[in-house]
Amino acid sequence: MFVIPIIHIMIEPLLAQNPERFISLSAAREGFLSESYFEMIKTNLLWDLNSSLDPWYRIPHTINILGYFFFGLWAGKTNVFKKVESHRKQFFIVMIISFFTFLLGSIFVLYDPLHVSNESLLFFIKTLGGRMNMAGLLVFYISSFAILYHLTKARVLLSVFIPVGQMTLTNYIIQSVVGILIFNGVGLGLMTKVGPTITFPLALIFFLQIAFSIMWLKYFTMGPLEWVWRVLVSGKFMPILKVKNQRVYS
């Protein structure tokens, strides 16, 4: 999550490349706002290829994502979230450290507290601040939710998120579809036309996903896309309708 991406930041100025781009920013904007679905897909592919041209972007970017995956894998394999009550002090320490890591990273990104005059060094500090911001906020969210769920009465309220977590793939795709229908040309075409005042309230759509997930799992053992995925992976057909008194398949 940190080491290789930071090394990349340090050596990037020495390996600066200016490859020919597949699509310009203005052309990408037109493509995403096109009323043609296939034009939108084509634009998205070309835009992604722009990044793929530069291995010094793609490699650290992919490694950074893998870092988060391995972090989650470690947490699952060590059953860290089943030890909250017996390690409450450690969880509180982690929560506090991660919050200040996020706060310090945000300061580096938004301001220049060190008054650095060298542009390359300033870029490095701001990029490092961005990594601190993301990783700090991630760990802060996780540790805070763990503490609230295991050590407070907030467990009742937080339990409403469990069905959403059991239908992660389905809800992820739903958000993508809704985002396309709102911002891209095949839908309302609001991309570049609205700011945070409009986009922030749209996050409330997530509450509709909570309600949808709760209702769906009352009658089915798993989300629709989770079911398709497991059938494809296992090569075996499995029932999705919930039998009375049957435990949710997870």
KEDOZA-475996 format. One record per residue (C-alpha): residue number from 1; residue in three letters; x, y, z. Coordinates in steps of 0.5 Angstrom, whole numbers. Layout:
% residues N
 resi resn    c1    c2    c3
  NUM  ALA     X     Y     Z
...
//
This chain:
% residues 250
 resi resn    c1    c2    c3
    1  MET     0     0     0
    2  PHE     6     5     1
    3  VAL    13     2     0
    4  ILE    13     1    -8
    5  PRO     8     7   -10
    6  ILE    12    12    -6
    7  ILE    19     9    -9
    8  HIS    15    10   -16
    9  ILE    14    18   -14
   10  MET    21    18   -12
   11  ILE    24    16   -19
   12  GLU    18    18   -23
   13  PRO    21    25   -25
   14  LEU    27    21   -28
   15  LEU    23    17   -32
   16  ALA    18    22   -35
   17  GLN    15    19   -41
   18  ASN    10    23   -46
   19  PRO     7    17   -50
   20  GLU     2    18   -55
   21  ARG    -5    19   -52
   22  PHE   -11    15   -55
   23  ILE   -16    20   -53
   24  SER   -16    27   -51
   25  LEU   -19    30   -45
   26  SER   -24    34   -49
   27  ALA   -26    28   -54
   28  ALA   -27    23   -47
   29  ARG   -32    29   -45
   30  GLU   -36    28   -51
   31  GLY   -35    21   -51
   32  PHE   -38    20   -44
   33  LEU   -44    25   -46
   34  SER   -45    21   -52
   35  GLU   -52    18   -53
   36  SER   -49    12   -56
   37  TYR   -48     7   -51
   38  PHE   -43     4   -55
   39  GLU   -39    10   -56
   40  MET   -39    11   -48
   41  ILE   -36     4   -48
   42  LYS   -31     6   -53
   43  THR   -29    12   -50
   44  ASN   -28     9   -43
   45  LEU   -24     3   -46
   46  LEU   -19     9   -50
   47  TRP   -19    13   -43
   48  ASP   -16     7   -39
   49  LEU   -11     5   -45
   50  ASN    -8    12   -44
   51  SER    -6    10   -37
   52  SER    -4     3   -39
   53  LEU     1     6   -44
   54  ASP     5     9   -38
   55  PRO     8     3   -34
   56  TRP    10     7   -28
   57  TYR     3     9   -27
   58  ARG     0     2   -28
   59  ILE     5    -2   -24
   60  PRO     4     2   -17
   61  HIS    -3     3   -18
   62  THR    -4    -4   -19
   63  ILE     0    -6   -13
   64  ASN    -3    -1    -9
   65  ILE   -10    -4   -10
   66  LEU    -7   -11    -9
   67  GLY    -4    -8    -2
   68  TYR   -11    -6     0
   69  PHE   -13   -13    -2
   70  PHE    -8   -17     2
   71  PHE    -9   -12     8
   72  GLY   -17   -15     8
   73  LEU   -14   -22     7
   74  TRP   -10   -21    13
   75  ALA   -15   -19    17
   76  GLY   -20   -24    15
   77  LYS   -15   -30    16
   78  THR   -13   -27    23
   79  ASN   -20   -26    25
   80  VAL   -18   -20    28
   81  PHE   -25   -17    28
   82  LYS   -27   -23    33
   83  LYS   -22   -20    38
   84  VAL   -25   -13    39
   85  GLU   -27   -14    46
   86  SER   -21   -17    48
   87  HIS   -17   -12    45
   88  ARG   -21    -6    46
   89  LYS   -15    -2    48
   90  GLN   -11    -4    41
   91  PHE   -17    -2    37
   92  PHE   -18     5    40
   93  ILE   -10     6    39
   94  VAL   -11     4    32
   95  MET   -17     9    31
   96  ILE   -13    15    34
   97  ILE    -7    14    30
   98  SER   -11    13    24
   99  PHE   -15    19    25
  100  PHE    -9    23    26
  101  THR    -5    20    20
  102  PHE   -11    22    16
  103  LEU   -11    29    18
  104  LEU    -4    30    17
  105  GLY    -4    27    10
  106  SER   -10    32     9
  107  ILE    -6    38    11
  108  PHE     0    36     6
  109  VAL    -5    35     1
  110  LEU    -9    42     2
  111  TYR    -3    46     4
  112  ASP     4    47     4
  113  PRO     6    47    12
  114  LEU    13    46    11
  115  HIS    14    52     6
  116  VAL    18    47     1
  117  SER    20    51    -5
  118  ASN    23    45    -9
  119  GLU    17    43   -14
  120  SER    19    36   -14
  121  LEU    20    35    -7
  122  LEU    13    39    -6
  123  PHE    10    34   -11
  124  PHE    13    28    -7
  125  ILE    10    31     0
  126  LYS     3    32    -3
  127  THR     3    25    -6
  128  LEU     5    22     0
  129  GLY     0    26     4
  130  GLY    -5    23    -1
  131  ARG    -3    16     1
  132  MET    -3    18     8
  133  ASN   -10    21     7
  134  MET   -13    14     4
  135  ALA   -10     9     8
  136  GLY   -11    13    15
  137  LEU   -19    14    13
  138  LEU   -19     7    11
  139  VAL   -17     4    18
  140  PHE   -20    10    22
  141  TYR   -27     7    18
  142  ILE   -26     0    20
  143  SER   -23     1    27
  144  SER   -29     6    28
  145  PHE   -34     1    26
  146  ALA   -31    -5    29
  147  ILE   -31    -1    36
  148  LEU   -38     1    35
  149  TYR   -41    -5    33
  150  HIS   -38    -9    39
  151  LEU   -37    -5    44
  152  THR   -43     0    44
  153  LYS   -51    -1    43
  154  ALA   -50     2    36
  155  ARG   -50    -5    34
  156  VAL   -57    -5    33
  157  LEU   -57     1    28
  158  LEU   -50    -2    24
  159  SER   -53    -9    23
  160  VAL   -58    -6    18
  161  PHE   -51    -6    14
  162  ILE   -50   -13    14
  163  PRO   -55   -15     8
  164  VAL   -51   -10     4
  165  GLY   -45   -13     5
  166  GLN   -48   -20     4
  167  MET   -49   -17    -3
  168  THR   -43   -13    -5
  169  LEU   -42   -15   -12
  170  THR   -50   -13   -13
  171  ASN   -50    -7   -10
  172  TYR   -43    -5   -13
  173  ILE   -46    -6   -20
  174  ILE   -52    -2   -18
  175  GLN   -48     4   -16
  176  SER   -45     4   -23
  177  VAL   -51     3   -27
  178  VAL   -54     9   -23
  179  GLY   -48    13   -24
  180  ILE   -48    12   -31
  181  LEU   -56    14   -32
  182  ILE   -55    20   -28
  183  PHE   -48    23   -31
  184  ASN   -47    20   -38
  185  GLY   -50    22   -44
  186  VAL   -54    15   -45
  187  GLY   -58    18   -38
  188  LEU   -59    25   -36
  189  GLY   -52    27   -38
  190  LEU   -51    31   -32
  191  MET   -43    30   -32
  192  THR   -39    37   -32
  193  LYS   -46    40   -31
  194  VAL   -47    40   -23
  195  GLY   -43    40   -17
  196  PRO   -42    38   -10
  197  THR   -49    41    -8
  198  ILE   -53    36   -13
  199  THR   -48    30   -13
  200  PHE   -47    30    -5
  201  PRO   -55    28    -4
  202  LEU   -55    23    -9
  203  ALA   -51    19    -4
  204  LEU   -57    18     0
  205  ILE   -59    13    -6
  206  PHE   -55     8    -2
  207  PHE   -60     8     4
  208  LEU   -65     5    -2
  209  GLN   -60     0    -3
  210  ILE   -60    -2     4
  211  ALA   -68    -3     4
  212  PHE   -67    -7    -3
  213  SER   -62   -11     0
  214  ILE   -66   -13     7
  215  MET   -72   -14     3
  216  TRP   -68   -19    -2
  217  LEU   -65   -23     3
  218  LYS   -72   -24     6
  219  TYR   -73   -29     0
  220  PHE   -67   -31    -3
  221  THR   -60   -34     0
  222  MET   -56   -29    -3
  223  GLY   -56   -23    -8
  224  PRO   -57   -24   -16
  225  LEU   -50   -23   -18
  226  GLU   -47   -27   -12
  227  TRP   -51   -33   -14
  228  VAL   -49   -32   -22
  229  TRP   -42   -31   -20
  230  ARG   -42   -38   -15
  231  VAL   -45   -42   -20
  232  LEU   -40   -40   -25
  233  VAL   -34   -41   -21
  234  SER   -37   -48   -18
  235  GLY   -40   -50   -24
  236  LYS   -46   -53   -20
  237  PHE   -53   -50   -20
  238  MET   -55   -48   -13
  239  PRO   -62   -46   -11
  240  ILE   -63   -39    -9
  241  LEU   -70   -38    -6
  242  LYS   -70   -39     1
  243  VAL   -73   -45     5
  244  LYS   -76   -43    11
  245  ASN   -72   -44    17
  246  GLN   -66   -45    12
  247  ARG   -60   -40    14
  248  VAL   -57   -35     9
  249  TYR   -52   -38     5
  250  SER   -45   -34     6
//
